[in-house]
Structures are given as C-alpha cells and as structure tokens.
Amino acid sequence: MIANRSSPAATVIPLLPYVDVAEAAEWLCRAFGFKERLRIGDHRVQLVFGDGAVIVTERSDASAAAHTVHVRVEDADRHHEQAVRAGAAILRPPTDHPYGERQYTAEDIGGHRWTFSQSIADVDPASWGGTAIDLG
C-alpha cells in the first residue's frame, strides 16, 4: 500500500459527525488522549491514537445520526467489484481524489455506510488545503 501524507495509516477509520468539529476534536484529544494529525478547513479533522485513527467530520441535518467507516484497501476497483457481486448498494463509484486517494462508498445490508480507499499517490496535504499538525 502506498503511504500518503494526506491519509492516516490506520486500516479501519471511523468517521464521526459533530456539529462543531473544532470543539469535538479538542474534546476528544483532552478526554480520550487522541492527537490531532491533520486539519482540513473547518469541516474535518484527522485524529490518531497509537496506530489507530478517527476522522471528525462536520454534521449536517441529513447526517445527524450517521457515521461512516473508512477502510484502506490495496485495490479499490477490485474491492468494488467484489462488493457489487455480493449485492452491496454502491452510493459513489470508484473515483480519484486530489488528496491522493481512489475511493468508493457502499451501504451494507444494515444501512451502514462504508468508504473504501486506495492510496494512489503521496500527496502533501498543503497542496489541497489541509494543515498537517506536528506530532513530534
């Protein structure tokens, strides 16, 4: 798997929506010991804990109770084909993104949303508006 500075290294990454992203990120760091890894505008913050990660996202009315699980895969297209064969509802087909990831989103039989992501390039977060945080 390609290492990409724009994506946490963890394989499985929950995305949790909050009304106030900055407040939630600060609280999760203070209360649970997460460390801020990357800030993306005011709508998304990547947090790490050991070799794990969570992404705090902006909550809209439509996503009031929604969460997504982000899973890093070796080959997004092959994984997508497997999901289609198994009957997964594809919400977004495989697409390349400027932050160096090829991703697709599916819904499972329980209505849970999953985004599967393949790193296709090592991209400096500053090139697309991200702000890397020095954890050292």
Stockholm file with secondary structure:
# STOCKHOLM 1.0

chainA/1-136         MIANRSSPAATVIPLLPYVDVAEAAEWLCRAFGFKERLRIGDHRVQLVFGDGAVIVTERSDASAAAHTVHVRVEDADRHHEQAVRAGAAILRPPTDHPYGERQYTAEDIGGHRWTFSQSIADVDPASWGGTAIDLG
#=GR chainA/1-136 SS CCCCTTSCSCSEEEEEEESSHHHHHHHHHHHHCCEEEEEETTTEEEEEETTEEEEEEECCGGGTTCCEEEEECSCHHHHHHHHHHTTCEEEEEEEECTTSEEEEEEECTTSCEEEEEEECSCCCGGGGTEEECCCC
#=GC SS_cons         CCCCTTSCSCSEEEEEEESSHHHHHHHHHHHHCCEEEEEETTTEEEEEETTEEEEEEECCGGGTTCCEEEEECSCHHHHHHHHHHTTCEEEEEEEECTTSEEEEEEECTTSCEEEEEEECSCCCGGGGTEEECCCC
//
